[in-house]
């Protein structure tokens, strides 16, 4: 199971593995105060993509498309998360105020689709720029 949660929300036992998926450390959060298992900065959207999006819901569709392409180009950044999600709960942590239009939501959707492909394989998946 994959879920998304703001880093500022309370930790719950049901969170399972907690992975921060932002490129920048959350504002106002001490590193020793955040309960997490991993911080995967490389998994976050590129700086250019983040700048273009600027947390504007009207730009979310283009952001989503661009981020999904970045994820397709770098499966090495997210493949291990599939194993975690198959074994239990994976909580993707993010700092954005908007709980709907953020990178963690796009990543969760992407990973769910990849899990579905694992369960119902039809043909080999081809990721861009991966040899």
N, C-alpha and C positions, 0 to 999 in steps of 0.2 A: 504494500500500500504506500502511496506517495501523498504527502500533504504539504501545504505551504503555511508558513507562520512567520509573523514579524518577530525580529530578534528581541523586541521590547515586551513581548507577551510572556506570561509565566510559563516556566518549564513544567511539563506534565510527564508522568511515567509513560503515557501512551505515545509520546513523541518518537520513541525508538531512537534510531541514529539521527543525530542533528547535524546538518551540513550547511554552513554559510556559503551562499552562492553569489555574493556581491564582490566586486573588485576592490572596493574601498571599505575599510573597517567602519562599522556603524558609529555615527556621531554620538558622542556622549556615553559610549559604552566602554568600560574598562575591559581589557583583554582577559583579566582574571575573573571578571564578573559574568562573562557569557559562557553558558554551558553549551559546548558543542564538541562534536567528535572530529570534524574536519573543517578546514576553510579552503575551498577550492576557487581561488582567485582566477585561475586560467579558464574556468568554466563560465565566468561572467561574460556578458556582452562586451564587445570592443568599446574603447573609449569613444570612437567616432559614432558608433551606433547609439550609445548612451546619450551623447551630445545631441544628435539629430532627434531623438525621441523626446528628451527633456521632460519626461513624465506627462506629456500632453496626450490625453486619451484619443484625440483625433489623429495622432500619429502612431497609435498603437499597432494598427494593422501592418504598416510598413516596418515598424520595429520588430514585430513578431516574425514577419517573413525574413528579414535580415538576420535575426538571431537564430532562427531555425537553420538558415544556410550556414552560419558560423558553426553551429552544433554538428551539422552534417559533415563539415570539413574537418572536424576534430573529434572523432569518436573516442580517442584516447583520453579525453577529458571527462567523459561521462559513462563509459562502459561499466566501470566498477560500481556505479550507483545502481545499475540494473540488478546486480547480484544482491545488494543490500535490500532493495525493494522486494525482491522475490523471497527473501528470507524473513522479512518483517516490515516494520514501518520505517519509512524514510521521510524525515521532515526537512524540507528545504527552507532555510532561514534567509530572510531578506530584511532590509531596513526601510524600504520605501513606505511612505504613508498610505499610498493607494493600494488597497488589498486586492484589487482586481486587475489593474493594468501595471504589471511589473514583470521583471525577468523570471522570477521564480515560478509564476503561473505558466509562462511559456515553456520553461524547462520541464515542469511537471507534466504538462500536456505531451510534450515531445517524448519524455521517458515512458509515459503510459503507452504511447503508440509503439515504442520500441519493445516494451514488454509484451504487448499484444502480438507483435511480429514473432517474438520468440515462441509464444504459445501456439500460433497458427502460421507456421512458415509456409510460404508459397514459392518463393524464389530467393536467390541470394540478394541481400541488400547491398547497394553500391553507394558508398559515401564519396563525395567530391574530394578530389586531391589526395586520395589515400591509395597507396600502391600496395 
